[in-house]
Amino acid sequence: MIQLDGITKTFADTTAVDNVTLELRSGKTTVLIGPSGCGKSTLLRLIIGLVEADAGTVTVGSHTVGPNTPPEIRHRMGYVIQDGGLFPHLTGRGNVAILARHLCWSADRVEQRTEELADLVQLPLDRLDQYPNELSGGQRQRISLMRALMLDPDVLLLDEPLGALDPMIRADLQTDLRDIFQTLDKTVVFVTHDLSEAAFVADRVVLLRKGQIVQTGPMSDLLESPATDFARDFVQAQRSILV
Ligand SMILES: Nc1ncnc2c1ncn2[C@@H]1O[C@H](COP(=O)(O)OP(=O)(O)OP(=O)(O)O)[C@@H](O)[C@H]1O
């Protein structure tokens, strides 16, 4: 379980996260949604320890996360960002293996795990020999997900992983990701702007505004009983051509 207690983070005169207390349940997918600049990415970066809180604590399992968090704890969290964040000078295979090589895994073990993950994310093995600029956006994200899963982390943090993809590839990956989350039983924190994507993957949604939590609960609560005028407006702002 991940527990945030009274977390505040300010950059110069911007309070990105404002006294957030939140429990992220093990084995569940929590989606952080809210308008641009409401603090979603900063919350993920606080959880993985890339950003240090001004106040409050982040606990992952029984460990407090901070600048001195040992690598073993960070390795229990996989992190995927919008454009994949792959190293351009490494092939897909090189990107996937980077942490395992750093930890001196044998070549056989790296290869076996790579094949297992390619199967999981449904990526043809030959794609792994390409460099990122030779791959489609969807393939890059599948490789980025493999890299995040390589060490079999307990926690998966995904920051708008599908934001840059065209609608059909995005829908395919939404389905695959939801299946993967359910199969692997990881604690997942997923950031998106898109309410229908949130509804598709989330066990629970957290709506943020100006660094504060507006509402948490199942998507049905947000849709049927928005807690504030802002929550109602946020839901209504997502137009659908199907209604
Ligand atoms: N390293 C930084 N230095 C200065 N300001 C920052 C930094 N990181 C984030 N901020 C500011 O903190 C606020 C929250 O940013 P954050 O990226 O967490 O929002 P977000 O909800 O993820 O936005 P988006 O949906 O646009 O990605 C914003 O006002 C942003 O400009």
PDBQT file of the ligand as one rigid body, heavy atoms in Angstrom, charges set to zero:
ROOT
HETATM    1  N1  LIG A 301      10.065  21.373 -11.497  1.00  0.00    +0.000 N 
HETATM    2  C1  LIG A 301       9.143  22.342 -11.452  1.00  0.00    +0.000 A 
HETATM    3  N2  LIG A 301       9.508  23.634 -11.313  1.00  0.00    +0.000 NA
HETATM    4  C2  LIG A 301       8.599  24.622 -11.233  1.00  0.00    +0.000 A 
HETATM    5  N3  LIG A 301       7.258  24.418 -11.268  1.00  0.00    +0.000 NA
HETATM    6  C3  LIG A 301       6.839  23.164 -11.407  1.00  0.00    +0.000 A 
HETATM    7  C4  LIG A 301       7.749  22.063 -11.513  1.00  0.00    +0.000 A 
HETATM    8  N4  LIG A 301       7.033  20.913 -11.630  1.00  0.00    +0.000 NA
HETATM    9  C5  LIG A 301       5.735  21.276 -11.627  1.00  0.00    +0.000 A 
HETATM   10  N5  LIG A 301       5.601  22.614 -11.479  1.00  0.00    +0.000 N 
HETATM   11  C6  LIG A 301       4.342  23.377 -11.405  1.00  0.00    +0.000 C 
HETATM   12  O1  LIG A 301       3.515  22.702 -10.470  1.00  0.00    +0.000 OA
HETATM   13  C7  LIG A 301       2.171  22.695 -10.922  1.00  0.00    +0.000 C 
HETATM   14  C8  LIG A 301       1.692  21.258 -11.031  1.00  0.00    +0.000 C 
HETATM   15  O2  LIG A 301       2.400  20.650 -12.100  1.00  0.00    +0.000 OA
HETATM   16  P1  LIG A 301       2.139  19.125 -12.519  1.00  0.00    +0.000 P 
HETATM   17  O3  LIG A 301       3.050  18.839 -13.656  1.00  0.00    +0.000 OA
HETATM   18  O4  LIG A 301       2.228  18.264 -11.324  1.00  0.00    +0.000 OA
HETATM   19  O5  LIG A 301       0.613  19.201 -13.006  1.00  0.00    +0.000 OA
HETATM   20  P2  LIG A 301      -0.207  18.154 -13.874  1.00  0.00    +0.000 P 
HETATM   21  O6  LIG A 301      -1.555  18.058 -13.241  1.00  0.00    +0.000 OA
HETATM   22  O7  LIG A 301       0.555  16.882 -14.030  1.00  0.00    +0.000 OA
HETATM   23  O8  LIG A 301      -0.305  18.908 -15.262  1.00  0.00    +0.000 OA
HETATM   24  P3  LIG A 301      -0.471  18.344 -16.750  1.00  0.00    +0.000 P 
HETATM   25  O9  LIG A 301      -1.791  17.645 -16.763  1.00  0.00    +0.000 OA
HETATM   26  O10 LIG A 301      -0.475  19.570 -17.599  1.00  0.00    +0.000 OA
HETATM   27  O11 LIG A 301       0.693  17.446 -17.031  1.00  0.00    +0.000 OA
HETATM   28  C9  LIG A 301       2.155  23.439 -12.242  1.00  0.00    +0.000 C 
HETATM   29  O12 LIG A 301       1.779  24.780 -11.994  1.00  0.00    +0.000 OA
HETATM   30  C10 LIG A 301       3.576  23.362 -12.717  1.00  0.00    +0.000 C 
HETATM   31  O13 LIG A 301       3.920  24.471 -13.520  1.00  0.00    +0.000 OA
ENDROOT
TORSDOF 0
